[in-house]
Amino acid sequence: MKNLTLAKSYLGKAQKRLKILDMLLEEDDYSDVVREAQEITIFVQECGL
């Protein structure tokens, strides 16, 4: 897998998790909000953005 393809994949995963955050916040599920936000941060770092 090429680096650009991998970066696009990670960015797509981060964008999907951003959508999930709103739903989790509405449900007052703060521990999962933190967990998902950490995952987003990791994916974005791995993209090199």
Secondary structure, 3 states (H helix, E strand, C coil): CCHHHHHHHHHHHHHHHHHHHHHHHHCCCHHHHHHHHHHHHHHHHHHCC
